[in-house]
Amino acid sequence: MVKKRPKADVAIVGLGWCGSLIAEELTRAGLNVVALERGPWVENAIDFAPSIDGDELRWDTRRSMLLPPAIETTTVRNNRFQKALPIRDWSINEWGYNVGGSGTHWAAMAWRFTPFDFQPYTQTVERYGVKQLVDGLIVQDWGVTYDELEPYYDRFEKIAGISGKAGVLNGKVVEGGNPFEGSRANEYPLPPLKTTHLTDLFSEASSALGYHPFMVPAGNTSAEYINPLGIRMAPCTYCGYCLYYGCGNWSKSSPNACILPVLAQRPNFTVLTESEVLRATMSEDGKTATGVLYRDKDGEDWEQPADIVIFSAFQMQNVRLLLLSKIGKPYNPATGEGVVGRAYCFQTVSGANLFFKDKKFNHFAGAGALSAQVDDFNGDNFDHSGLGFIGGAGILVVSRGSRPIGNADFLKPGTPRWGSEWKKGYKDAFQNATGIFGQGTSYSTQEAYLDLDPEYTDRNGQPLLRMTFEYNLNDRRSAKFIEDRSVEIAKKMGAETVVGTNSAAAAFTPYNFASDHTIGGAVMGTDPKTSVLNRYQQCWDVHNVFVLGASSFPNNAGYNPTGTIGALALWTARAIIDQYIKNPSPLVKV
């Protein structure tokens, strides 16, 4: 028997960055909001206190903050004629499993996408012609532009307390920042993080090559800060425990630190933890959602009625919820029809491993986003004529803080895997080795998509999501180009040994962990035939369902997605408050 809760104005599924940001906006506007989160409630001061937060075995090796694959995973194959098999480790599925979601354990690089990233089709065709696009590549505009999102990027950066340096301020290039970024109305809330020997060496070498290095915008606070919600954050101590860890020092931007302390005190906000949403409930005609069906920790089924349903879970999970709820037409690669699951893409990663002699980088100190980068070969910042691909990558070094267990595999080629020579090699590499990371763009193809697996199910008996993906020709050409640029910089840095790396040089496997930035499957756009959502992340087919997160992105940029996820969540919140609740209906007419 399904029990029923009192009706809410809004039901939000997933309380990470997207869910927290939009819940704060909607409750402040007076709406009654119920958020449902599969994981437990966590407290920075208790669960991630500095005395326990540095437990590498617990958080990094055993990934205790991530959703266990036994609860939910995906199946994977390289083409639609293969049998897909379940991912048995976290691999690319680094999904959060607590209030705060992946925003609790992220490394905290806080990027804005470039104007090109939102209009890749229009700007590519205008500059090069349609011949620049590889056959079968899915490239489409988002339906929203950088200029429209700029105020919402600004709002996110202020809430999160981002540290950085503007590169283009009110249309003017500013020394020390990224000269290729879209124009900003305001400087970052905090100055950039301190540099390290590694970031200085990279910046000197890339500058000597004529490139334009800058410090990466970071969700690690460079100074004491009070955000617009009145929440106080402390300066980063550069402990190095960011990625896969919480932050009991209140120095890393997260929903837990920046939003939830205020949101949890509002009487019109309720959070249901350890509550697993199974699907949306629908009206008899299927044109509107009536709420969501969920299962609590005791195995009891409940209905949460709501006027508006917002899916703000992780990218893969949003797509699965749409498919399980039968919202939108599933994509069929054989016919090219349908939209849910279409335009899935990943991230194209290449770079170089560097081994120095007597460099002593002191990798034990760092922060999740303490990095220097060049954007000279990102997006469309360089001339692609004759190269046979579009896109590129941000090329960077990361002073993230190396942990003893996790760094044990980063060894100079030829080093034995055990014994005294291994110990010597590990000691040497810990101080003298590093990597250049080319975090690349990704565009989908007609054969890259997500659907429900016909064989494998989860613990509730519901089908797992199936991922069909292989690196395409655009990926491979772009990755090789970025690998060559990375090797060039590495040699200029004076490394004794340089080894190029390229994740797209071989067949895709989720166990070759290059990135966890999975994108698309429920994308926004201008045409219901090629997108699930309109420009406000509202479902074309079910107007009271909104879907937030990287699932909305038609393509990936050469950056982490979180800043853009946050900006879009705030953009959608404003559309709901200013337009939708006054006239509940489609916000874009077709």
N, C-alpha and C positions, 0 to 999 in steps of 0.2 A: 504493500500500500504506500502510495506517495503522499507524504505530508506537505502541507502548504504554509508558507510564511506570508506575513502581511505584504501587500504590494508596495513596491518602491517606485520612485520616479525613474531611477536608473540602476541597472545591474551591471557591474563591471567585473569581467572575468580576467583575473590576473592583476596582482598589485605590485608590479615592478615600476620602472620609470614612467611608462605610459599611463598605467592605471592610477598611480599616485598623482601625477601631474593633472590629469583630467578630473580626478576626484576632488582635488583641491579647488580647481576652478569652478566645478559644478556645485559643490557644497557652498562655496562662498557666494554663489549666485542664488542660493536658497533651495536648491533641489535636494530631495531625500535620496541618498546614494547608499547602496549596499554593494560592497566589494567581496568577491569570492576568491580565495587563495588556497591552492592545493597544499602548500607547505605550512609550517608553523609560524607563529609570531616570534620574532627575535628582537633583542635589545642590544644596541651597540655596547652599552656600559657593562652588560652582564655576559652576553654570549661572545663578544669580541674584545673583552678587556685586554690591555697590553700584556698582562701576565700569561694569557692563554692564546692570544692571537698569533704568536710566532710558532705555533705547533705545525711544522712542515709536514710531518707524517699524517696528521689528521686532515689538514685543509688542502694541501697540495698533492700529496701522494694518493691519499684515499678519497680525496674530493668530497669531503663530508657535507659541503654546502650545495652540491649539485644533485639534481633529480636522479635517483638510481635507475639504470636501464631496466631493471626488473619491474619497475612501475610503468614506465613508458619509454619506448625507443622507436627508431624507424628502421625500415628495411631498405636496402640499397642495392642497386644494380647499375651497370654502365649503359645498357640499352634496353629497349622494351621487349627484346626477344630473349632476354636472360631471365632466370629465376632470381628474385631478390631475396637476400638473407638479412636477418636482423643484426644491427650493430650491438655487440656484446659488451662494449666498453663505452665510456663517455665520448671519446673521440671528438667529432664535430658537434655532438649534441650536449653542449655545456649549458644546460638549462637550469635556472635557479629553482630552489626547492624551499623557499621561505618567503615571508612577506619582505618585499624589496626585490625579489626575483634576481635576475642576472645583474641588476644594478647594485646588488650588495657585494658581489665578488668580482666585478669587472676591474680592469687595470686602470681605467679612467682617462683614456685619451678622448678629448671632447672636441670633435671636428665639426666644421660646417662643410657641406658639399659645395662645389663650385657652381656658378650659373650654368655652365655646360652640362653638368650632371643631371639637371632637371629638364633639359631640352636637348638630349643627345642626338635625336633624329634631325630636328630642325637645324641645329647648328652644324652637324656633320654634312648634311646635304648642301647647305648654303656655302660652306667653305670648300668642300671637295667634290660634291656631286654624289649621287647614290652609288656609284661604282666603288666607293671607298668601303662599303659594307660587304662583309663576307657573306656568301650565299647561305641562307637559312638562319641568319642572325636575327633575333628579335630586338629591335631598337625602337623605342617609342617615348614620346614626351610624357611627363607626369601629369600635366594639367594644372600644375602650380609652378610658379617661378621662384627663383632665389629672392628676388626683390620683394615678393609678397611674403615670404617666410622670414625675411631679415629681422623684423621686430620680434618674432617668436623665438628665433635663435638668441637674440639679445636677452629676452625674458628667461629662457632656460639657463643661459650662462650666469645670470645674476642669482637665480634660485640655487644653482649648483655651486656657485663660488669658483668659477673657472679661472685658472692662472694662465696668462699668456700675454702676447704682444701683438697689437693690431698691425697688419701689413698694408691695408688699404682703408683709410679712415675718411669717410665722406668724400670718396672719389679720389683721394690723394694718397700716393704711395708713401708709407712711413718706414723709415730706416729701422732695421732690426726685426721686422715681422715678415710675414709671407707675402711677397709682392704679387702673387698669383691669386690670392683669395678674392672673393666677392667683396664689394665695398661694405663697410660696417658703419653704423651710426654712432657707436660708442666704443671706447677702449674696453678691454677685458676688465672684469671686476678686480682682479688681482694681477700683480706683475708676474712674469714667468718664473718658473722654478730655477734654483741655482744650477749652474752648469757643472759638468764633471770633466775629468781628464779625457774620457771617451768622447763626450759631445764636443769638447773643444777641438780635439784632434780631427774629428769628422768635419767640423765646420771649417777649419783651416784648410783641409785637403779639398773639400768641395768648392770653397771660395777660390782656391788656386786654379781650379778647373773652369772657373767662370760661372759656377752655379750660385744659388741664393739660399744659404742655410738659415734656419730659424729654430727657435725652441718650440716644441709641440704644445698646443693648448692642453692643459691638464686639469683634471678633476682632483688634483692634489693641492691643497691650499698652501700657497707660498707665504702667507701671513695670516694673522688673526682676521676673522671676517664675520660679519652679521648679514645674513641674506634678507631679501625683501619680506620674508615671512617672520622675521625676528629671531631666527635660529642662529646661534653663535657656533662658529667653527674655529678650531685651533690650528696653528701652523704645523705643516708636515715636519716630521722628525727624520725623514729619509731612512726609515727602518728597513725598507725593502720588502715588507709583507703587505702587498696590495692585491695582485692577481690571485684569485681563489680564496682571498681572505676578506674578513670584515675589517672595520677600523674603529677600535675602541678609543682612539685618540681624537676622534671627530675631525679628521684631517682629509678624509677621502669623500668626495661627493657621492652620495647614494640617496635613494628614497628614504632610507632609514634615518639618515642624518639630516637631510635637507627639507623634508616635507612631512613625514609621518608624525613627528612629535606635535605638530600643529593640527594636522588632519584628524588624529585620533581623539582630540578633545572636542570636536564639533558634534553637537547632538544630532545633527542630520546626516551623520556618517556612521555606518556599521561595517565591520569587517568580519567575515565568516572564514576562519582559518581551518586548515585540514579538511577542506571541502572541495571535492573534485567534480568540476562541471562536466557532464556527459554530453550535453547538446543544448541548443536553444529549443524552447517550446514554441510552437507555431500556431497561428490562427487557422481555422478550417480552410480558408482559401489560400493559405500559404504566402500571403502578401505582407504580413507583419509578424514579428515575433511577439510572444506574450510573456516571455521571461526565459529562465534557464532551469534545467533539471540538473541536480547535483547529488552526490553521495557523500555523506559525512564519514568521520573516522570510525564510527560504529557500524558502518554498512547500511545505514538508513537512507532512503531516497527522499529528496525534498524538491519541491518546486519553489523557485523565487520569482514571483510575478513582477513585471516591470514594464513601464511604457517605452523605455529605451534600453537596448542591450548593447554593450560595448565589449568586444573581444580585444583584450590587450595582453594576451599571453605571449609566449615566445613565438617567433616567426612560424616555425613548423607547426606548433600547436594551434595557432590561429587558423591555418589552412585546414588542419584536421577537423577542428570544430565546425567550420563551414560545411565541409563534406558530410560530417556526421549529422548536421542539422538540415542537410539538403537545401542549403541556401546557395543560389547561383548554379549555373550549369557546369558540371565537371568537364575539364579539358580532355579532348580526344586527339592524340597526336596523329592518328591515322587520317583524320578528316580535317584537323586544324580547327574544329569547332569547340565551343565551350571556353570557359575562362578560369574556373577555380582549379588551381594547380598549375596553370600556365605561367610561363615566364619565370621559372625558378632559375636562380643563378647563385654563384658562390663567391669566391675571391681568388684572384690569380696571383700567386705568391712566388717570388723568386728573389735572389740576392746573392750573398757571398758569406762564407765563413772565413774569419781572419785569425791568424796565429802570429803573435809578435814575439820578440826576444827581449826579456827584461823590461816590459812595459809597466806592469803593476797598476792595473786599472782599479783595484780595490772594489771588486764587484759586490762585496757584501753590503754596501750602502747603496741606496737608490730609492726610487718611487715608481709606481706603476706606469706613469706617463712621462717620466723624466727622459726626454728624447730630443734629438736634433734631427731635422729633416730637410730635404730639398724637394720642391714641387716642380722643378723644371721639366720633368718628364711625366707629370700627372695629368689626367684628363685630356684636354685639348690644349695644354699650355705650350706645345711644341708642334712643329709642322709634320704632319703624318703623311705627306705626299710620297707615294711610292713605297710606303712601308707595309701596306697590305693589312693594316689593322687600325682600330680606333681605341682610345683610352690609353692607359699607362699605369703609373704607380707613384705613390709617395715613397721616396727612398730615405731610410732613417736608420739610426742606431738607437738602442734602448739601454739606458742605465737603470734597469728595473730592480736590480738587487738579486744576485744569484744565490739560491739556497743550496746547502751541501748535498742533498739527495738529488734534487732535480737537475743539478749541473753536472752530475757525474758522467753523463753520456756525451758531453761536449768535449771531445778529445781531438788532438792532432791526428791526421791520417797516419795509419801504421802503428798506433799505440796499442799494445796488447790489452786484452779485456780483463786481466787479472794479474795478481802478483805485484812484486816490487816495482816493475817498470810501469804498470798501470798506475800505482800510487804516485810515482814520480811524474808521470804524464798528466794525471789529474791535478796535482798541486801546481804544475806549471801552467796548465790551461786555465785554471781558475783565475789566475792573476793576469795572464797574457793573451787570452783568446776572447773573441767577441764575434758578433755577426752584423751584417748589413741586411736589413729587411726591406724588401720591395713589396709594399702592400698595394695590390693592384686592383684595377677595375674588373668588372665581370658583366658580360651581356649574355642573355639566354639564347637558346635556339629552339626550334620547333620540337626537338627530341629531348629537351630537358624539362622535366615536369614532376609534379607530385600528385599522387592519387592514393586511394585506400587499398591496402594489400588484400588480395583475395584469400589468403591463407592464414596469416599470422594475426593474432588478437592480443589485447592487453588483459590485465587481471579482471576487468569488467566484462570481458567478452566482446569488446568493440574492436574493429579492425585497426591495425597499426597504420601509420602513414608510410607509403612507399615512395622512395626517392629514386628517380631515374636521371643520372647525370654523368656526363663525361666532358672533360676539357675540350673546347672546340678550337678551330683553326685560329680564330681571333685571340683566344687565350694563349695559345702556344706561341704565336708570333710576338705578342706583347710581352710574355714572360721572358722569352729569350732576349729581347731588346733590353729589358730592365736588368736581367742578369748581367749582360755585358756592361751596362752603365755602372752597376754595383761593383763589379770586378775592377773597373777603371778607378773608382773612388778608393777602393780597398788598397790598390797598389800605390795610389798617391798618399795614402795614410802611412805607408811604410811597412806594411805587414810582411813578415818573412815568408809566410805561406798563405796563399789565397785559393779557396776552393769555391767555385760557383755553385749556387743552389737553384733549383727550378722545379717546383711542385708539378708544373704542367708538362714536364718533359716525358712523363710516363702516364699510364692509365690512372684515372682517379681512383683513390681508395680512401675511405673515411679514416683509416688508421695511419695514413701519412699526414700527421697533424700539422697543417700549414696555417689554418685559420679556423675560427668557429663562427665567422660572419656569414651565415646563410641568409639568403635574400629572396623575396618574391613569393609567388604562388597565389597571392590575393592582391593583385596590384591595382594601383590607382591609374586613372587615365581619362581620356576625353571621349572614348567610344566604348559603349557597353559590349561590343563584340570582341574587344581585345583587353578589357579590364573588368575587374570585379567591383571596383569602387570608383566613385567620382572624385573630384578634386578635394573634397572635404573628408575623404575616407569613409564615405557613406555608401552602403551597398546599393547598387543600381536596382536590384530586384526586390529588396526588402528594406524600405526606407528608414525603419527605426533600428537598424543594426549598423553599427559603425565598427570598423576594424583598424586597430592601431598597431604600429610596429614595423619592423623591417619586412614583414610580409607584404606591405604596401608598395615597396620599391620596385619599379620595373627593371632597374639595373643597379649594380653596386658601383660605388665610387672607389677611389684609391685611398679610402679612409675608414676608420671605425664608424659604425652607423649611429651610435647613441645620440650624438648631438642633433642629428636630423630627426631621429625618432622623437626626441623631446620637443623639438620645434613643431613638428607635425601634430603631436598630441595637443599642444597649446592652440594651434591653428584650428583644429577640429573642435576643441572646447569652445572657442569663441564663436564658431559657426553654429553650434548647438544653442548657445546662450542667446546670441543676437538674432538668429533666424529660425532655427528648427522648433524651439519650444513655443514660439509665437504662431507657427503654422506647420504642424507635423506633416511633412510631405517631402518628396524629393527636392533637394536643394539645387540640383542642376537638371534642367529640362532637356529632353532629347526628342 
